[in-house]
Amino acid sequence: MEENERRTRIEELARQIWEAEGRPDGQGVRHWMMAERLLDAELQAAHREHEQ
C-alpha cells in the first residue's frame, strides 16, 4: 500500500471512529492512532488470507 493510500484509509477510519463516538472534540490524535492500528490489522488479515 502506498503512503497516500495508507493516509487516505487512516483518515477514513478515523472519521468513522469519530462519528461512531458521537463526534467528540479533542480526540483526533486518539482516533488517528486507533485508525492506524485498525489499518495494520486489516493489512495483516489480508496478508494471512492471501497466504492460504
CNS distance restraints for C-alpha pairs under 8 A (distance, minus, plus):
assign (resid   1 and name CA) (resid   5 and name CA) 6.25 0.50 0.50
assign (resid   1 and name CA) (resid   6 and name CA) 6.28 0.50 0.50
assign (resid   2 and name CA) (resid   6 and name CA) 6.14 0.50 0.50
assign (resid   3 and name CA) (resid   7 and name CA) 6.12 0.50 0.50
assign (resid   4 and name CA) (resid   8 and name CA) 6.17 0.50 0.50
assign (resid   5 and name CA) (resid   9 and name CA) 6.15 0.50 0.50
assign (resid   6 and name CA) (resid  10 and name CA) 6.16 0.50 0.50
assign (resid   7 and name CA) (resid  11 and name CA) 6.12 0.50 0.50
assign (resid   8 and name CA) (resid  12 and name CA) 6.26 0.50 0.50
assign (resid   9 and name CA) (resid  13 and name CA) 6.21 0.50 0.50
assign (resid   9 and name CA) (resid  39 and name CA) 7.42 0.50 0.50
assign (resid  10 and name CA) (resid  14 and name CA) 5.93 0.50 0.50
assign (resid  10 and name CA) (resid  32 and name CA) 6.81 0.50 0.50
assign (resid  10 and name CA) (resid  35 and name CA) 5.31 0.50 0.50
assign (resid  10 and name CA) (resid  36 and name CA) 5.86 0.50 0.50
assign (resid  10 and name CA) (resid  39 and name CA) 6.76 0.50 0.50
assign (resid  11 and name CA) (resid  15 and name CA) 6.11 0.50 0.50
assign (resid  11 and name CA) (resid  32 and name CA) 7.29 0.50 0.50
assign (resid  11 and name CA) (resid  35 and name CA) 7.60 0.50 0.50
assign (resid  12 and name CA) (resid  16 and name CA) 6.27 0.50 0.50
assign (resid  13 and name CA) (resid  17 and name CA) 6.20 0.50 0.50
assign (resid  13 and name CA) (resid  32 and name CA) 7.98 0.50 0.50
assign (resid  13 and name CA) (resid  35 and name CA) 5.20 0.50 0.50
assign (resid  13 and name CA) (resid  38 and name CA) 7.83 0.50 0.50
assign (resid  13 and name CA) (resid  39 and name CA) 7.97 0.50 0.50
assign (resid  14 and name CA) (resid  18 and name CA) 6.09 0.50 0.50
assign (resid  14 and name CA) (resid  28 and name CA) 7.74 0.50 0.50
assign (resid  14 and name CA) (resid  31 and name CA) 5.05 0.50 0.50
assign (resid  14 and name CA) (resid  32 and name CA) 5.21 0.50 0.50
assign (resid  14 and name CA) (resid  34 and name CA) 7.20 0.50 0.50
assign (resid  14 and name CA) (resid  35 and name CA) 5.11 0.50 0.50
assign (resid  15 and name CA) (resid  19 and name CA) 6.09 0.50 0.50
assign (resid  15 and name CA) (resid  31 and name CA) 7.75 0.50 0.50
assign (resid  16 and name CA) (resid  20 and name CA) 6.02 0.50 0.50
assign (resid  17 and name CA) (resid  21 and name CA) 6.18 0.50 0.50
assign (resid  17 and name CA) (resid  31 and name CA) 6.32 0.50 0.50
assign (resid  17 and name CA) (resid  35 and name CA) 7.71 0.50 0.50
assign (resid  18 and name CA) (resid  22 and name CA) 6.54 0.50 0.50
assign (resid  18 and name CA) (resid  23 and name CA) 4.94 0.50 0.50
assign (resid  18 and name CA) (resid  24 and name CA) 6.75 0.50 0.50
assign (resid  18 and name CA) (resid  27 and name CA) 7.80 0.50 0.50
assign (resid  18 and name CA) (resid  28 and name CA) 7.78 0.50 0.50
assign (resid  18 and name CA) (resid  31 and name CA) 6.53 0.50 0.50
assign (resid  19 and name CA) (resid  23 and name CA) 4.83 0.50 0.50
assign (resid  27 and name CA) (resid  31 and name CA) 6.08 0.50 0.50
assign (resid  28 and name CA) (resid  32 and name CA) 5.99 0.50 0.50
assign (resid  29 and name CA) (resid  33 and name CA) 6.17 0.50 0.50
assign (resid  30 and name CA) (resid  34 and name CA) 6.14 0.50 0.50
assign (resid  31 and name CA) (resid  35 and name CA) 6.07 0.50 0.50
assign (resid  32 and name CA) (resid  36 and name CA) 6.23 0.50 0.50
assign (resid  33 and name CA) (resid  37 and name CA) 6.39 0.50 0.50
assign (resid  34 and name CA) (resid  38 and name CA) 6.21 0.50 0.50
assign (resid  35 and name CA) (resid  39 and name CA) 6.09 0.50 0.50
assign (resid  36 and name CA) (resid  40 and name CA) 6.20 0.50 0.50
assign (resid  37 and name CA) (resid  41 and name CA) 6.23 0.50 0.50
assign (resid  38 and name CA) (resid  42 and name CA) 6.17 0.50 0.50
assign (resid  39 and name CA) (resid  43 and name CA) 6.15 0.50 0.50
assign (resid  40 and name CA) (resid  44 and name CA) 6.14 0.50 0.50
assign (resid  41 and name CA) (resid  45 and name CA) 6.08 0.50 0.50
assign (resid  42 and name CA) (resid  46 and name CA) 6.15 0.50 0.50
assign (resid  43 and name CA) (resid  47 and name CA) 6.08 0.50 0.50
assign (resid  44 and name CA) (resid  48 and name CA) 6.15 0.50 0.50
assign (resid  45 and name CA) (resid  49 and name CA) 6.07 0.50 0.50
assign (resid  46 and name CA) (resid  50 and name CA) 6.05 0.50 0.50
assign (resid  47 and name CA) (resid  51 and name CA) 6.31 0.50 0.50
assign (resid  48 and name CA) (resid  52 and name CA) 6.65 0.50 0.50
